[in-house]
Amino acid sequence: MKDLYLNGLYIEINTKNPNDTVVYIYDCMSDLKETERDSILNYLRAEGFIGNKIRCEIIRGEDYF
């Protein structure tokens, strides 16, 4: 598992199962747009953090506060 901060968001990358990589993006302000999510995922791919086959889950502020 990798943890990082990007654009003020906390991101977890769970790679325990190589066939099921999950990216969790914690959006405490609940205002993450799809375009920003896509940009984050493209950056993570370009830097080698993730491959093409991933699952992304957005955890909104109301879900964990």
C-alpha positions, 0 to 999 in steps of 0.5 A: 500500500502506498500513501501520498498527498496530491493536490491537497488530497490524501490518496491510498494505492492498494496493490495487495492483489496485482489483479485488483489495484484500488486507488482511494481518493479522500475528498474531505471537501466533497468537491472533487470533479471528474476532470480532477480525478482523471488528471490525478489518475493520469499522473499516477499512471505516468509516474508508474504508481498504477497501471491501466487496470485499476478501480478508483473509489472517491471517499467523500467527507460525509462518508468518513467524518 
